[in-house]
């Protein structure tokens, strides 16, 4: 009787310890075909579009320069923080 109980307990322990199989993923194709992105129209070479493009490029350049200035200021702040952190480490080792 004791061996039967032990066998049942062992079998149930093995059954719960074995990982269950995960189901195979099913890939379902889309109901409608994928829409191809429309090609950008070629810029016209009229005299009106050239100044507009130049203005747009100048605005983009100004925005990029502003972003670079902000990034430089942030890098400088990070360098100062790093120096301060190193000083704190040095002072904490002394005391």
Secondary structure by P-SEA (a helix, b strand, c coil): caaaaaaaaaaaaaaaacccccccbbbbccccccccccccccccccaaaaaaaaaaaaaaaaaaaaaaaaaaaaaaaaaaaaaaaaaaaaaaaac
